[in-house]
Amino acid sequence: MTMRRVALIGVGRMGEAMAARLLVRGFDVVAYDMDPARLTDFVAKHGGCAAPSLAAAGEDADIVITMLPDGGVVREALLGPGGAARSLRAGSVVVDMSTSDPGDTRATGDALSRLGVKMVDAPVMGGVTFARNASLDILAGGDSGDIDRCDDVLAALGRRVYRCGPLGAGHTLKAIANAINAATFSAVLEGMTVGRKAGLDTALMAEALTALCAGRQHPLEKKIVPQVLTRSYATGMALGLIAKDLRIATGLADGHRAAAPITHCVASIWDDASGRFGADVDQAEIVRYWEEGGNVRL
């Protein structure tokens, strides 16, 4: 491996774990954080160098990694007064591993390109534990050649790099994944609270729902990939029957005076789709609700 100098801006919980992994893998790491105490603590615990300023962090760096709260903070750290990009060599690469807005990312990338600096967005899925053991999933967007140049750095931080498309594509997929995860998290909590009000045991629900709703029963694995994406539409369950089941669920929640806004919303969607596409079509054809509504095809 060719030794390369990596500047990492933002050594909060995630940034600290990632910078520590790079040091373990033999990279020459210079760190910067707005909190001097945090920066001092990082170097004392893990080694590496502390940059006295953003501009100093960029000096001699081949790659600058940002792990910051949002795209606006990233832009300010790179392009604001005294920003790191001002001292970067032409041809160096900025890798934003924060969760940023794709539009902000593209705007920052355009500004960096005028300075001769490349940009890759590479947000991560997984928390601090995954950062510590380098098992993050990394969603990379940008020019293929620019991502190639970052391969060894990204490989030191994660278990897999998904190449998502042009600059901003990584942040796009990260936002989608977070929305799906938040919706799933919310739906599970809603269902379990309804079940608790109906008298079900919490531990029993947690065990049973793991088998009933995760793994091979998860809609992505069981229905979307094999039935929707292939256009097979052969799950064996009619759309109208799912709509009926949802009405049972909303009735159960209402009967127990349990909060179930997500279930009511989903029931409304399936009732609408049943009326539009027919109650007897396969449930997988519910995809048309979003495809026709957004003029897009999976």
Backbone as CSV, one residue per row, in Angstrom:
resi,resn,N_x,N_y,N_z,CA_x,CA_y,CA_z,C_x,C_y,C_z
1,MET,0.839,-1.197,0.000,0.000,0.000,0.000,0.874,1.248,0.000
2,THR,0.575,2.194,-0.832,1.273,3.459,-0.853,0.789,4.313,0.310
3,MET,1.720,4.766,1.136,1.331,5.599,2.266,0.797,6.930,1.751
4,ARG,-0.321,7.342,2.290,-0.899,8.627,1.887,-1.323,9.400,3.119
5,ARG,-1.256,10.687,3.011,-1.619,11.574,4.118,-3.110,11.886,4.026
6,VAL,-3.825,11.595,5.091,-5.268,11.806,5.146,-5.575,12.830,6.227
7,ALA,-6.306,13.860,5.854,-6.808,14.817,6.833,-8.258,14.469,7.123
8,LEU,-8.599,14.357,8.399,-9.975,14.057,8.769,-10.518,15.216,9.602
9,ILE,-11.542,15.857,9.076,-12.136,17.027,9.729,-13.415,16.595,10.432
10,GLY,-13.408,16.695,11.750,-14.566,16.313,12.548,-14.311,15.014,13.276
11,VAL,-13.799,15.101,14.513,-13.523,13.878,15.272,-14.499,13.755,16.443
12,GLY,-15.798,13.862,16.078,-16.834,13.477,17.029,-16.823,11.968,17.173
13,ARG,-17.901,11.381,17.642,-17.903,9.941,17.912,-17.612,9.123,16.656
14,MET,-18.275,9.459,15.533,-18.017,8.712,14.297,-16.647,9.047,13.733
15,GLY,-16.334,10.327,13.658,-15.057,10.739,13.087,-13.879,10.204,13.867
16,GLU,-13.999,10.180,15.190,-12.928,9.631,16.030,-12.690,8.159,15.697
17,ALA,-13.781,7.390,15.631,-13.642,5.960,15.353,-13.032,5.723,13.972
18,MET,-13.430,6.522,12.998,-12.913,6.342,11.637,-11.447,6.736,11.547
19,ALA,-11.093,7.852,12.156,-9.691,8.282,12.131,-8.810,7.266,12.846
20,ALA,-9.309,6.705,13.937,-8.546,5.690,14.663,-8.295,4.467,13.794
21,ARG,-9.306,4.061,13.013,-9.133,2.913,12.122,-8.068,3.196,11.062
22,LEU,-8.065,4.395,10.531,-7.060,4.746,9.518,-5.655,4.689,10.107
23,LEU,-5.514,5.148,11.346,-4.211,5.069,11.998,-3.785,3.617,12.184
24,VAL,-4.716,2.774,12.604,-4.411,1.352,12.778,-3.954,0.729,11.466
25,ARG,-4.546,1.177,10.366,-4.201,0.634,9.047,-2.963,1.289,8.440
26,GLY,-2.306,2.167,9.198,-1.024,2.692,8.747,-1.063,3.983,7.970
27,PHE,-2.198,4.632,7.915,-2.271,5.918,7.217,-1.699,7.027,8.086
28,ASP,-1.160,8.025,7.426,-0.644,9.224,8.095,-1.823,10.177,8.265
29,VAL,-2.354,10.276,9.466,-3.596,11.004,9.703,-3.328,12.304,10.453
30,VAL,-3.866,13.388,9.911,-3.899,14.664,10.622,-5.364,14.996,10.864
31,ALA,-5.712,15.306,12.085,-7.109,15.524,12.462,-7.353,16.982,12.816
32,TYR,-8.599,17.402,12.579,-9.006,18.748,13.001,-10.430,18.697,13.518
33,ASP,-10.675,19.478,14.562,-12.025,19.618,15.098,-12.163,21.019,15.679
34,MET,-13.385,21.556,15.609,-13.636,22.883,16.160,-13.465,22.912,17.678
35,ASP,-13.571,21.774,18.317,-13.424,21.663,19.761,-11.979,21.259,20.078
36,PRO,-11.160,22.184,20.556,-9.750,21.847,20.826,-9.588,20.716,21.826
37,ALA,-10.460,20.650,22.832,-10.347,19.598,23.835,-10.585,18.228,23.209
38,ARG,-11.559,18.151,22.311,-11.845,16.886,21.633,-10.655,16.463,20.782
39,LEU,-10.042,17.429,20.122,-8.897,17.143,19.263,-7.707,16.658,20.092
40,THR,-7.463,17.332,21.204,-6.364,16.921,22.089,-6.601,15.519,22.624
41,ASP,-7.827,15.240,22.994,-8.173,13.918,23.516,-7.969,12.850,22.462
42,PHE,-8.337,13.163,21.210,-8.171,12.186,20.133,-6.705,11.801,19.970
43,VAL,-5.826,12.800,19.880,-4.408,12.523,19.665,-3.825,11.758,20.856
44,ALA,-4.251,12.119,22.072,-3.748,11.427,23.260,-4.156,9.957,23.262
45,LYS,-5.354,9.654,22.781,-5.862,8.291,22.797,-5.362,7.453,21.627
46,HIS,-5.262,8.092,20.457,-5.039,7.308,19.246,-3.742,7.629,18.505
47,GLY,-3.149,8.779,18.763,-1.983,9.183,18.001,-2.369,10.072,16.839
48,GLY,-1.535,10.095,15.806,-1.790,11.006,14.700,-1.344,12.407,15.053
49,CYS,-1.707,13.352,14.206,-1.332,14.747,14.414,-2.583,15.601,14.528
50,ALA,-2.499,16.660,15.290,-3.588,17.624,15.406,-3.255,18.852,14.580
51,ALA,-4.150,19.218,13.679,-3.942,20.421,12.881,-4.421,21.634,13.670
52,PRO,-3.665,22.717,13.694,-4.078,23.905,14.450,-5.190,24.699,13.777
53,SER,-5.449,24.418,12.487,-6.481,25.148,11.751,-6.966,24.294,10.587
54,LEU,-8.084,24.702,10.002,-8.585,24.005,8.826,-7.592,24.089,7.674
55,ALA,-7.021,25.269,7.472,-6.056,25.430,6.389,-4.853,24.516,6.599
56,ALA,-4.400,24.408,7.839,-3.253,23.545,8.124,-3.596,22.084,7.883
57,ALA,-4.843,21.720,8.137,-5.253,20.333,7.905,-5.135,19.968,6.433
58,GLY,-5.415,20.919,5.559,-5.376,20.637,4.136,-3.984,20.582,3.543
59,GLU,-3.013,21.178,4.211,-1.653,21.222,3.679,-1.073,19.813,3.550
60,ASP,-0.576,19.525,2.375,0.092,18.245,2.098,-0.832,17.032,2.142
61,ALA,-2.141,17.254,2.299,-3.065,16.108,2.350,-3.374,15.618,0.939
62,ASP,-3.384,14.301,0.766,-3.826,13.718,-0.501,-5.344,13.596,-0.518
63,ILE,-5.896,13.273,0.634,-7.344,13.115,0.788,-7.787,13.856,2.038
64,VAL,-8.873,14.598,1.926,-9.503,15.217,3.084,-10.857,14.554,3.278
65,ILE,-11.071,13.971,4.441,-12.359,13.371,4.784,-13.095,14.312,5.722
66,THR,-14.353,14.590,5.402,-15.182,15.386,6.298,-16.245,14.484,6.924
67,MET,-16.388,14.591,8.233,-17.439,13.886,8.964,-18.080,14.914,9.892
68,LEU,-19.055,15.644,9.321,-19.628,16.824,9.962,-21.159,16.747,9.958
69,PRO,-21.833,17.666,10.670,-23.293,17.539,10.831,-24.111,17.608,9.549
70,ASP,-23.732,18.459,8.589,-24.519,18.574,7.361,-23.683,19.237,6.274
71,GLY,-24.287,19.319,5.080,-23.563,19.835,3.933,-23.165,21.291,4.050
72,GLY,-23.959,22.086,4.763,-23.608,23.484,4.956,-22.341,23.630,5.785
73,VAL,-22.223,22.834,6.820,-21.030,22.854,7.663,-19.825,22.347,6.858
74,VAL,-20.049,21.341,6.037,-18.977,20.825,5.183,-18.461,21.921,4.251
75,ARG,-19.379,22.629,3.613,-18.976,23.693,2.682,-18.186,24.781,3.394
76,GLU,-18.642,25.170,4.578,-17.948,26.207,5.334,-16.551,25.740,5.739
77,ALA,-16.438,24.477,6.168,-15.139,23.948,6.585,-14.151,23.880,5.423
78,LEU,-14.679,23.661,4.227,-13.808,23.544,3.058,-13.548,24.877,2.373
79,LEU,-14.612,25.674,2.213,-14.533,26.844,1.342,-14.719,28.176,2.053
80,GLY,-15.037,28.121,3.340,-15.186,29.349,4.099,-13.839,30.011,4.340
81,PRO,-13.840,31.174,5.013,-12.576,31.844,5.338,-11.640,30.905,6.104
82,GLY,-10.445,30.735,5.585,-9.496,29.824,6.213,-9.823,28.366,6.022
83,GLY,-10.699,28.048,5.071,-11.128,26.677,4.852,-10.019,25.770,4.347
84,ALA,-10.235,24.478,4.536,-9.206,23.499,4.199,-8.894,23.452,2.712
85,ALA,-9.899,23.710,1.875,-9.689,23.581,0.433,-8.701,24.599,-0.105
86,ARG,-8.575,25.714,0.591,-7.683,26.769,0.101,-6.227,26.335,0.093
87,SER,-5.886,25.352,0.928,-4.497,24.906,1.002,-4.271,23.557,0.337
88,LEU,-5.317,22.996,-0.246,-5.174,21.703,-0.899,-4.449,21.826,-2.236
89,ARG,-3.658,20.807,-2.547,-3.000,20.766,-3.846,-4.008,20.438,-4.937
90,ALA,-3.797,20.946,-6.121,-4.625,20.573,-7.260,-4.509,19.069,-7.470
91,GLY,-5.649,18.415,-7.687,-5.662,16.978,-7.895,-5.946,16.182,-6.640
92,SER,-5.931,16.829,-5.480,-6.284,16.125,-4.241,-7.788,15.886,-4.213
93,VAL,-8.231,15.042,-3.296,-9.633,14.621,-3.269,-10.250,14.916,-1.903
94,VAL,-11.438,15.496,-1.927,-12.253,15.652,-0.728,-13.295,14.546,-0.727
95,VAL,-13.416,13.829,0.390,-14.412,12.777,0.532,-15.339,13.174,1.669
96,ASP,-16.578,13.545,1.326,-17.546,13.896,2.358,-18.282,12.644,2.803
97,MET,-17.999,12.216,4.027,-18.623,11.017,4.567,-19.743,11.362,5.540
98,SER,-20.089,12.649,5.596,-21.222,13.096,6.399,-22.523,12.687,5.713
99,THR,-23.635,12.923,6.377,-24.937,12.776,5.731,-25.373,14.166,5.292
100,SER,-25.178,14.453,4.023,-25.406,15.793,3.486,-26.502,15.783,2.426
101,ASP,-27.052,16.949,2.155,-28.029,17.086,1.088,-27.312,16.958,-0.261
102,PRO,-27.826,16.137,-1.178,-27.139,15.950,-2.467,-26.930,17.248,-3.240
103,GLY,-27.888,18.177,-3.152,-27.731,19.456,-3.841,-26.566,20.248,-3.279
104,ASP,-26.428,20.251,-1.952,-25.285,20.916,-1.328,-23.985,20.275,-1.789
105,THR,-23.983,18.963,-1.883,-22.782,18.237,-2.286,-22.357,18.618,-3.693
106,ARG,-23.319,18.668,-4.604,-22.969,19.019,-5.982,-22.466,20.458,-6.083
107,ALA,-23.072,21.368,-5.321,-22.632,22.762,-5.335,-21.218,22.884,-4.780
108,THR,-20.942,22.158,-3.699,-19.597,22.186,-3.133,-18.595,21.569,-4.102
109,GLY,-18.999,20.479,-4.752,-18.122,19.854,-5.732,-17.780,20.783,-6.884
110,ASP,-18.761,21.554,-7.355,-18.509,22.517,-8.430,-17.500,23.569,-7.991
111,ALA,-17.673,24.060,-6.767,-16.756,25.077,-6.257,-15.345,24.515,-6.093
112,LEU,-15.242,23.291,-5.612,-13.935,22.672,-5.449,-13.250,22.437,-6.788
113,SER,-14.050,22.080,-7.794,-13.460,21.797,-9.111,-12.780,23.036,-9.685
114,ARG,-13.294,24.203,-9.339,-12.675,25.440,-9.824,-11.325,25.692,-9.163
115,LEU,-11.079,24.996,-8.058,-9.782,25.081,-7.392,-8.874,23.926,-7.788
116,GLY,-9.376,23.072,-8.704,-8.594,21.921,-9.128,-8.665,20.749,-8.170
117,VAL,-9.650,20.770,-7.260,-9.802,19.720,-6.255,-10.988,18.830,-6.622
118,LYS,-10.827,17.534,-6.513,-11.887,16.576,-6.816,-12.746,16.355,-5.578
119,MET,-13.956,15.822,-5.789,-14.820,15.517,-4.659,-15.549,14.200,-4.876
120,VAL,-15.666,13.434,-3.802,-16.445,12.203,-3.757,-17.354,12.294,-2.540
121,ASP,-18.614,11.914,-2.696,-19.467,11.785,-1.507,-19.520,10.304,-1.145
122,ALA,-19.315,10.021,0.132,-19.250,8.630,0.575,-19.838,8.493,1.970
123,PRO,-21.131,8.793,2.120,-21.752,8.625,3.433,-21.765,7.158,3.827
124,VAL,-21.947,6.919,5.119,-21.853,5.558,5.639,-23.161,5.142,6.289
125,MET,-23.411,3.851,6.256,-24.522,3.248,6.996,-23.927,2.409,8.113
126,GLY,-24.422,2.636,9.317,-23.888,1.955,10.493,-23.397,2.987,11.485
127,GLY,-23.465,2.676,12.750,-23.101,3.620,13.786,-21.666,3.473,14.248
128,VAL,-21.415,3.967,15.446,-20.063,4.021,15.982,-19.453,2.622,16.113
129,THR,-20.264,1.651,16.517,-19.743,0.282,16.661,-19.195,-0.235,15.346
130,PHE,-19.919,0.006,14.259,-19.459,-0.450,12.946,-18.240,0.346,12.482
131,ALA,-18.175,1.626,12.875,-17.002,2.423,12.527,-15.763,1.903,13.247
132,ARG,-15.946,1.471,14.478,-14.804,0.977,15.257,-14.231,-0.314,14.707
133,ASN,-15.104,-1.174,14.164,-14.580,-2.437,13.641,-14.511,-2.453,12.114
134,ALA,-14.650,-1.273,11.511,-14.488,-1.117,10.056,-15.453,-1.972,9.253
135,SER,-16.695,-2.075,9.733,-17.704,-2.840,8.997,-18.819,-1.942,8.462
136,LEU,-18.515,-0.672,8.278,-19.486,0.252,7.704,-19.801,-0.135,6.260
137,ASP,-21.031,0.178,5.823,-21.366,0.129,4.399,-21.220,1.548,3.870
138,ILE,-20.488,1.703,2.790,-20.138,3.023,2.263,-20.812,3.225,0.913
139,LEU,-21.476,4.362,0.753,-22.238,4.675,-0.458,-21.514,5.783,-1.213
140,ALA,-20.794,5.426,-2.259,-19.910,6.382,-2.926,-20.528,6.964,-4.189
141,GLY,-20.389,8.271,-4.323,-20.810,8.959,-5.546,-19.674,9.820,-6.066
142,GLY,-19.571,9.906,-7.386,-18.512,10.728,-7.970,-17.923,10.065,-9.193
143,ASP,-16.941,10.729,-9.765,-16.242,10.181,-10.922,-15.567,8.859,-10.544
144,SER,-15.696,7.878,-11.409,-15.171,6.548,-11.105,-13.683,6.575,-10.802
145,GLY,-12.941,7.369,-11.546,-11.503,7.461,-11.310,-11.179,8.075,-9.969
146,ASP,-11.981,9.056,-9.559,-11.758,9.680,-8.257,-12.040,8.691,-7.129
147,ILE,-13.088,7.875,-7.300,-13.391,6.865,-6.285,-12.275,5.823,-6.241
148,ASP,-11.749,5.454,-7.426,-10.641,4.495,-7.471,-9.480,4.959,-6.603
149,ARG,-9.199,6.238,-6.643,-8.063,6.776,-5.891,-8.282,6.691,-4.382
150,CYS,-9.533,6.564,-3.982,-9.870,6.500,-2.552,-10.094,5.080,-2.064
151,ASP,-9.929,4.107,-2.954,-10.303,2.722,-2.628,-9.661,2.212,-1.353
152,ASP,-8.340,2.433,-1.185,-7.675,1.847,-0.029,-8.117,2.524,1.269
153,VAL,-8.414,3.818,1.195,-8.908,4.522,2.376,-10.298,4.010,2.740
154,LEU,-11.178,3.908,1.757,-12.531,3.437,2.030,-12.529,1.985,2.498
155,ALA,-11.650,1.176,1.933,-11.566,-0.227,2.339,-11.115,-0.362,3.789
156,ALA,-10.363,0.610,4.276,-9.913,0.588,5.665,-11.035,0.939,6.632
157,LEU,-12.118,1.497,6.111,-13.205,1.985,6.964,-14.462,1.133,6.911
158,GLY,-14.646,0.368,5.837,-15.911,-0.344,5.693,-15.753,-1.727,5.116
159,ARG,-16.863,-2.457,5.131,-16.850,-3.827,4.609,-17.175,-3.863,3.123
160,ARG,-17.886,-2.832,2.626,-18.239,-2.800,1.207,-18.482,-1.364,0.769
161,VAL,-18.078,-1.068,-0.461,-18.340,0.233,-1.062,-19.320,0.039,-2.211
162,TYR,-20.473,0.688,-2.129,-21.459,0.666,-3.204,-21.231,1.893,-4.079
163,ARG,-20.932,1.681,-5.341,-20.726,2.804,-6.262,-22.088,3.211,-6.813
164,CYS,-22.562,4.355,-6.412,-23.959,4.740,-6.628,-24.204,5.560,-7.888
165,GLY,-23.161,6.190,-8.437,-23.360,7.048,-9.594,-22.546,8.317,-9.466
166,PRO,-22.974,9.398,-10.126,-22.216,10.651,-10.098,-22.247,11.314,-8.728
167,LEU,-21.500,12.389,-8.599,-21.413,13.118,-7.336,-22.810,13.450,-6.814
168,GLY,-23.038,13.149,-5.545,-24.343,13.359,-4.925,-25.179,12.101,-4.841
169,ALA,-24.831,11.077,-5.633,-25.627,9.849,-5.644,-25.511,9.087,-4.330
170,GLY,-24.355,9.135,-3.709,-24.196,8.478,-2.423,-25.081,9.099,-1.363
171,HIS,-25.094,10.421,-1.340,-25.950,11.116,-0.371,-27.427,10.909,-0.682
172,THR,-27.757,10.747,-1.950,-29.149,10.458,-2.323,-29.591,9.117,-1.746
173,LEU,-28.771,8.092,-1.947,-29.133,6.761,-1.437,-29.139,6.746,0.085
174,LYS,-28.229,7.483,0.710,-28.204,7.533,2.176,-29.509,8.119,2.713
175,ALA,-29.998,9.198,2.080,-31.248,9.809,2.533,-32.411,8.829,2.382
176,ILE,-32.425,8.101,1.261,-33.491,7.120,1.026,-33.418,6.001,2.058
177,ALA,-32.217,5.496,2.301,-32.055,4.402,3.266,-32.475,4.845,4.668
178,ASN,-32.102,6.057,5.038,-32.488,6.547,6.363,-33.998,6.716,6.479
179,ALA,-34.633,7.168,5.395,-36.085,7.322,5.413,-36.767,5.961,5.554
180,ILE,-36.272,4.962,4.825,-36.845,3.620,4.924,-36.653,3.063,6.327
181,ASN,-35.455,3.217,6.861,-35.189,2.699,8.199,-36.032,3.396,9.258
182,ALA,-36.185,4.716,9.119,-36.998,5.448,10.088,-38.461,5.026,10.006
183,ALA,-38.946,4.833,8.776,-40.338,4.402,8.602,-40.543,3.002,9.178
184,THR,-39.590,2.117,8.929,-39.688,0.761,9.461,-39.640,0.765,10.986
185,PHE,-38.688,1.502,11.535,-38.558,1.630,12.985,-39.870,2.122,13.589
186,SER,-40.428,3.173,12.973,-41.671,3.750,13.476,-42.823,2.754,13.381
187,ALA,-42.909,2.050,12.257,-44.006,1.099,12.060,-43.937,-0.048,13.069
188,VAL,-42.731,-0.530,13.342,-42.589,-1.619,14.312,-42.995,-1.144,15.707
189,LEU,-42.535,0.042,16.086,-42.913,0.574,17.394,-44.423,0.779,17.485
190,GLU,-45.017,1.282,16.396,-46.467,1.486,16.398,-47.189,0.152,16.560
191,GLY,-46.788,-0.848,15.795,-47.440,-2.144,15.884,-47.310,-2.769,17.261
192,MET,-46.127,-2.640,17.852,-45.921,-3.249,19.166,-46.715,-2.531,20.256
193,THR,-46.862,-1.203,20.136,-47.661,-0.498,21.140,-49.141,-0.828,20.991
194,VAL,-49.606,-1.003,19.746,-50.987,-1.455,19.550,-51.159,-2.838,20.170
195,GLY,-50.205,-3.728,19.893,-50.273,-5.069,20.455,-50.263,-5.072,21.972
196,ARG,-49.460,-4.180,22.555,-49.405,-4.116,24.016,-50.748,-3.681,24.586
197,LYS,-51.379,-2.690,23.938,-52.685,-2.247,24.412,-53.733,-3.348,24.254
198,ALA,-53.520,-4.198,23.270,-54.450,-5.310,23.055,-54.145,-6.507,23.956
199,GLY,-53.102,-6.389,24.774,-52.810,-7.424,25.753,-51.695,-8.376,25.410
200,LEU,-50.994,-8.151,24.304,-49.898,-9.042,23.934,-48.648,-8.750,24.762
201,ASP,-47.857,-9.777,24.985,-46.609,-9.637,25.720,-45.526,-9.020,24.829
202,THR,-44.783,-8.060,25.376,-43.774,-7.356,24.585,-42.665,-8.288,24.108
203,ALA,-42.143,-9.104,24.993,-41.059,-10.019,24.614,-41.520,-11.024,23.562
204,LEU,-42.741,-11.494,23.705,-43.293,-12.430,22.722,-43.400,-11.763,21.364
205,MET,-43.890,-10.514,21.333,-43.996,-9.805,20.052,-42.633,-9.604,19.411
206,ALA,-41.643,-9.222,20.223,-40.307,-8.991,19.677,-39.748,-10.259,19.041
207,GLU,-39.934,-11.382,19.707,-39.435,-12.651,19.167,-40.201,-13.067,17.916
208,ALA,-41.514,-12.982,17.989,-42.331,-13.434,16.866,-42.171,-12.525,15.651
209,LEU,-42.153,-11.218,15.854,-42.053,-10.289,14.736,-40.704,-10.387,14.030
210,THR,-39.682,-10.811,14.760,-38.389,-11.037,14.106,-38.524,-12.118,13.038
211,ALA,-39.285,-13.143,13.361,-39.509,-14.218,12.384,-40.536,-13.825,11.335
212,LEU,-41.544,-13.060,11.719,-42.657,-12.747,10.829,-42.374,-11.596,9.864
213,CYS,-41.455,-10.692,10.235,-41.286,-9.468,9.448,-39.855,-9.200,8.998
214,ALA,-38.879,-9.947,9.487,-37.485,-9.702,9.128,-36.937,-10.885,8.331
215,GLY,-35.680,-10.781,7.909,-35.047,-11.886,7.191,-35.798,-12.271,5.934
216,ARG,-36.122,-13.544,5.796,-36.781,-14.038,4.588,-38.189,-13.474,4.423
217,GLN,-38.764,-12.936,5.511,-40.106,-12.360,5.441,-40.088,-10.862,5.135
218,HIS,-38.911,-10.266,5.088,-38.848,-8.830,4.811,-39.334,-8.555,3.388
219,PRO,-40.154,-7.527,3.182,-40.719,-7.278,1.844,-39.679,-7.118,0.745
220,LEU,-38.509,-6.554,1.066,-37.489,-6.385,0.037,-37.008,-7.728,-0.488
221,GLU,-36.767,-8.649,0.442,-36.261,-9.966,0.060,-37.357,-10.885,-0.471
222,LYS,-38.543,-10.796,0.120,-39.604,-11.743,-0.216,-40.449,-11.301,-1.409
223,LYS,-40.641,-9.980,-1.571,-41.591,-9.505,-2.573,-40.976,-8.581,-3.626
224,ILE,-40.212,-7.589,-3.181,-39.758,-6.581,-4.141,-38.767,-7.159,-5.136
225,VAL,-37.719,-7.818,-4.631,-36.705,-8.355,-5.552,-37.263,-9.469,-6.438
226,PRO,-37.902,-10.503,-5.870,-38.332,-11.611,-6.727,-39.618,-11.362,-7.500
227,GLN,-40.486,-10.475,-7.034,-41.799,-10.316,-7.657,-41.982,-8.981,-8.377
228,VAL,-41.590,-7.894,-7.728,-41.787,-6.572,-8.330,-40.751,-6.301,-9.412
229,LEU,-39.473,-6.470,-9.077,-38.423,-6.123,-10.037,-38.413,-7.043,-11.249
230,THR,-38.918,-8.245,-11.106,-39.015,-9.166,-12.240,-40.348,-9.030,-12.977
231,ARG,-41.248,-8.237,-12.403,-42.604,-8.067,-12.937,-43.358,-9.398,-12.968
232,SER,-43.027,-10.284,-12.048,-43.727,-11.564,-11.983,-45.121,-11.412,-11.387
233,TYR,-45.230,-10.568,-10.367,-46.514,-10.316,-9.698,-47.214,-11.635,-9.347
234,ALA,-46.481,-12.510,-8.663,-47.050,-13.824,-8.350,-46.773,-14.189,-6.892
235,THR,-47.111,-13.279,-5.996,-46.908,-13.576,-4.580,-47.959,-14.538,-4.057
236,GLY,-49.091,-14.625,-4.763,-50.168,-15.494,-4.328,-51.164,-14.824,-3.402
237,MET,-51.002,-13.504,-3.192,-51.917,-12.771,-2.324,-52.469,-11.566,-3.084
238,ALA,-53.790,-11.428,-3.077,-54.429,-10.334,-3.797,-54.256,-9.019,-3.062
239,LEU,-54.173,-7.949,-3.837,-54.025,-6.610,-3.284,-55.188,-6.270,-2.345
240,GLY,-56.383,-6.653,-2.748,-57.556,-6.353,-1.945,-57.553,-7.047,-0.596
241,LEU,-56.930,-8.218,-0.530,-56.865,-8.925,0.748,-55.939,-8.217,1.733
242,ILE,-54.849,-7.657,1.211,-53.965,-6.875,2.088,-54.699,-5.628,2.568
243,ALA,-55.460,-4.995,1.667,-56.242,-3.825,2.064,-57.229,-4.192,3.173
244,LYS,-57.823,-5.369,3.045,-58.752,-5.839,4.082,-58.034,-6.054,5.409
245,ASP,-56.843,-6.663,5.337,-56.068,-6.905,6.554,-55.697,-5.593,7.250
246,LEU,-55.406,-4.588,6.455,-55.069,-3.289,7.024,-56.276,-2.653,7.709
247,ARG,-57.454,-2.885,7.152,-58.658,-2.378,7.813,-58.872,-3.066,9.163
248,ILE,-58.528,-4.352,9.225,-58.602,-5.056,10.506,-57.634,-4.416,11.505
249,ALA,-56.433,-4.104,11.022,-55.418,-3.524,11.907,-55.826,-2.142,12.416
250,THR,-56.392,-1.317,11.520,-56.821,0.014,11.981,-57.989,-0.107,12.943
251,GLY,-58.884,-1.049,12.683,-60.006,-1.259,13.591,-59.537,-1.716,14.963
252,LEU,-58.522,-2.572,14.976,-57.959,-3.041,16.235,-57.366,-1.874,17.017
253,ALA,-56.588,-1.055,16.332,-55.966,0.086,17.003,-57.021,1.052,17.535
254,ASP,-58.006,1.354,16.700,-59.055,2.285,17.128,-59.844,1.719,18.303
255,GLY,-60.111,0.420,18.256,-60.883,-0.203,19.316,-60.188,-0.154,20.661
256,HIS,-58.857,-0.141,20.632,-58.093,-0.084,21.873,-57.568,1.322,22.167
257,ARG,-58.025,2.285,21.361,-57.600,3.683,21.518,-56.073,3.797,21.531
258,ALA,-55.472,3.102,20.586,-54.019,3.130,20.430,-53.659,4.050,19.265
259,ALA,-52.595,4.799,19.415,-52.140,5.682,18.343,-51.603,4.849,17.187
260,ALA,-52.169,5.044,15.996,-51.723,4.258,14.834,-51.782,5.094,13.558
261,PRO,-51.127,6.259,13.532,-51.192,7.101,12.334,-50.564,6.463,11.107
262,ILE,-49.493,5.703,11.304,-48.829,5.067,10.162,-49.742,4.009,9.552
263,THR,-50.346,3.190,10.386,-51.224,2.140,9.893,-52.423,2.721,9.154
264,HIS,-52.985,3.796,9.669,-54.108,4.446,8.985,-53.670,4.992,7.621
265,CYS,-52.492,5.583,7.566,-51.985,6.126,6.301,-51.767,5.010,5.287
266,VAL,-51.137,3.919,5.723,-50.872,2.796,4.821,-52.184,2.162,4.363
267,ALA,-53.147,2.033,5.264,-54.449,1.465,4.898,-55.133,2.312,3.833
268,SER,-55.014,3.621,3.951,-55.609,4.520,2.956,-54.975,4.324,1.582
269,ILE,-53.658,4.154,1.564,-52.948,3.928,0.296,-53.407,2.631,-0.353
270,TRP,-53.497,1.559,0.427,-53.871,0.263,-0.141,-55.338,0.248,-0.569
271,ASP,-56.207,0.945,0.160,-57.597,1.052,-0.271,-57.687,1.794,-1.599
272,ASP,-56.932,2.879,-1.721,-56.920,3.662,-2.958,-56.402,2.811,-4.112
273,ALA,-55.295,2.096,-3.883,-54.717,1.255,-4.931,-55.668,0.130,-5.328
274,SER,-56.357,-0.431,-4.361,-57.318,-1.494,-4.652,-58.429,-0.986,-5.556
275,GLY,-58.871,0.232,-5.298,-59.909,0.810,-6.137,-59.417,1.144,-7.537
276,ARG,-58.189,1.577,-7.642,-57.649,1.995,-8.930,-57.203,0.829,-9.805
277,PHE,-56.556,-0.171,-9.201,-55.949,-1.244,-9.983,-56.737,-2.552,-9.916
278,GLY,-57.686,-2.631,-8.982,-58.490,-3.832,-8.835,-58.101,-4.620,-7.605
279,ALA,-59.099,-5.082,-6.888,-58.838,-5.827,-5.652,-58.244,-7.199,-5.915
280,ASP,-58.437,-7.731,-7.137,-58.005,-9.099,-7.415,-56.588,-9.203,-7.979
281,VAL,-55.955,-8.066,-8.307,-54.589,-8.154,-8.834,-53.646,-8.552,-7.707
282,ASP,-52.468,-9.063,-8.076,-51.502,-9.470,-7.071,-51.035,-8.260,-6.265
283,GLN,-50.770,-8.499,-4.990,-50.354,-7.406,-4.117,-49.098,-6.687,-4.618
284,ALA,-48.244,-7.398,-5.365,-47.011,-6.782,-5.850,-47.281,-5.632,-6.811
285,GLU,-48.485,-5.615,-7.406,-48.815,-4.533,-8.330,-49.055,-3.206,-7.628
286,ILE,-48.991,-3.196,-6.303,-49.063,-1.945,-5.564,-47.945,-1.002,-6.004
287,VAL,-46.875,-1.544,-6.593,-45.782,-0.694,-7.077,-46.292,0.365,-8.047
288,ARG,-47.383,0.060,-8.761,-47.916,1.014,-9.734,-48.373,2.311,-9.059
289,TYR,-48.748,2.221,-7.804,-49.190,3.408,-7.067,-48.098,4.475,-7.082
290,TRP,-46.864,4.057,-6.890,-45.740,4.999,-6.854,-45.161,5.241,-8.252
291,GLU,-45.166,4.216,-9.085,-44.614,4.403,-10.432,-45.461,5.382,-11.236
292,GLU,-46.773,5.193,-11.214,-47.643,6.078,-11.973,-47.723,7.458,-11.340
293,GLY,-47.653,7.500,-10.017,-47.715,8.786,-9.345,-46.467,9.631,-9.577
294,GLY,-45.329,8.967,-9.757,-44.075,9.692,-9.961,-43.536,9.612,-11.365
295,ASN,-44.280,8.972,-12.281,-43.850,8.820,-13.662,-42.441,8.222,-13.731
296,VAL,-42.288,7.087,-13.061,-41.002,6.408,-12.991,-41.244,4.909,-12.998
297,ARG,-40.241,4.137,-13.375,-40.369,2.684,-13.384,-39.182,2.062,-12.697
298,LEU,-39.456,1.155,-11.773,-38.349,0.456,-11.106,-37.658,-0.505,-12.078
